[in-house]
Amino acid sequence: MLFSELPLDHRLLKSIQIQNLETATDIQASAIPHALLGKDILASSKTGSGKTLAYLVPAVQRIYKEKALSKKDPRALIVAPTRELAKQVLVELKKLLPPQAGKPVLLIGGENFNDQVKLLKRYPDFVIGTPGRVADHIEDKSLYLEGLEMLILDEADRILDLGFSSQLTIIDQAANHRKRQTLLFSATFDNADLAQISELMLKAPHRITLDDQHIAHADIEQSFYFADHIEHKETLLKHFIKQVETRSQIILFTATRADTDRIANLLNEDGYSSLAIHGEMLQSQRNQIMADFSNNKAQVLVTTDLASRGLDIPSVSLVINMDLPIKAAEYVHRVGRTGRAGVKGKAISLVSKKDWKSFILLKQFLAEAPVFKEIEGLEAKFKGLSDKAAQRPAKNQNSKAKTQESPWQKAAKKKKFNALAGEEVGHLPFKKKK
């Protein structure tokens, strides 16, 4: 389907054409026509499929063509799970809005609350935010949603995974009127909480399921390599980075925040310009790092799962998993940072003994069995664990559990002296005060 075939305002079509977009992706072609009719949408599509435009186009069209329900309240609220994704949505929205349009307001944690209150007093048409900060403004009575026309939940499964179900309830109740249209986009429907929240927030939604999460992304070449230990992983890492063109960028995922700094420093020492980002940083620091990486000021971004969603940088040609994620579905989001918009990409995962349980879950999750490769001269001795070995507890773990008592157990066993019970205490030594 061509965008020109959709009944869109000429100003919106012009904004789309300026971005050299002609043909709608599958999720866009499936969602936009129904959203334009005012239907609620419940959609599942893989990362990198273009779903951001699938909900922004109907939202901007409504601003152009429909009369506002309220002059003061925002007309569209977009809720995203992370600050980085919310900022990415804001960038995409600005590309569709004309210069004279009112500026959208971004409500995310880590930035000044009172400054956000001042921006909300300008009565913006669009508000984009993370669920925690949006709920805070609702409870502070600095954000009213009685006149909200569109509620959009992006990466709803991730929002629930992060524990924001109560905040979604606050948002839903603040805009609980029959004229509200709700669009819910999720990477997967395999979530009991998601089924419950969609039942609560959507009215007879048009359901769209396009891409099976379990099927390998056609534009991403995925490879797995065994590793013996962390030093072996680091040697393999340097080998892979050497193969990448200087102009291409790499996103490297680690399990811990400490590892992001350590590996970034290691790569910088070897001459590879690298940046580290994690959740303990100030929001201003994270903003600067993301801006520098987006502007190609560094070749490698080392991160936790913080950047596994919403980051859309065309020059990222390689994703490396130094550690496998605990949740198999998160793997799909990680590797989805490359191979976007029809561009080919590569994803490499390093699997050591400590990653084996995560690998087994991932193997069960993916439709195609992962295939392991080797680098000549860098082969690993570790070749996986048998099912029995994987389930076996760590050495001496059971014996320690038997011999070592917790402080609570020790306290329970210790005989306590009760002065009020009239116990005989004559046998106790008498200590004089000095």
Helices and strands as residue ranges (DSSP letters): G 3-5, H 10-18, H 26-36, E 41-44, H 51-65, E 76-79, H 83-96, E 105-107, H 113-120, E 126-129, H 131-139, E 150-153, H 156-161, H 165-174, E 181-186, H 192-201, E 206-209, E 220-226, H 230-242, E 249-253, H 257-269, E 274-277, H 283-294, E 300-303, G 305-307, E 316-321, H 328-335, E 345-351, G 353-355, H 356-365, E 372-373, H 387-391, H 397-403, H 407-413, G 419-421
